[in-house]
Amino acid sequence: MDGGGVQLGRWLIVFGIVFVVVGILFVFGGKLSWLRLGRLPGDFAWGRGSVRIYFPLMTSILLSLILTLIFWLFRK
């Protein structure tokens, strides 16, 4: 297998691990009281009547930093 195939294999493994972790967080997230993704300070929610707007800014920043770190580690 050439170098491109090995690199593709590594990326598929990384994405698979990320999907498994995200899936576990969705399944068990309600039972983990210390894990407050989606309810962090900096996550905005506005509601008026039957309309509710939610913008998870801090959760997005935190997930972006974690994924950046993971990809940076696999690049080395």
C-alpha positions, -999 to +999 in steps of 0.1 A: +000+000+000+014+034-009+018+063+015-016+078+004-035+047+014-019+045+048-027+082+054-063+076+043-065+046+067-053+067+096-079+094+089-107+067+087-096+054+121-096+089+136-131+097+122-144+063+134-131+069+170-146+104+169-180+091+158-179+064+185-171+089+212-198+113+200-223+084+199-214+074+235-219+110+246-253+112+230-264+079+246-250+085+281-249+123+281-280+127+303-266+103+329-233+122+332-241+152+353-205+165+352-207+166+313-226+197+306-221+200+268-248+222+254-254+239+287-220+256+293-216+292+303-216+310+269-243+289+253-271+312+244-308+304+244-336+328+237-373+320+239-405+339+233-438+322+230-435+290+210-402+301+193-369+290+209-335+299+195-305+281+208-268+288+199-242+266+217-212+290+212-190+278+241-198+241+233-188+247+197-155+264+207-147+236+232-153+208+206-133+227+180-103+229+204-106+192+212-108+181+176-079+205+166-058+189+193-067+154+182-059+162+145-027+179+155-015+149+174-023+125+145-004+148+121+029+143+140 
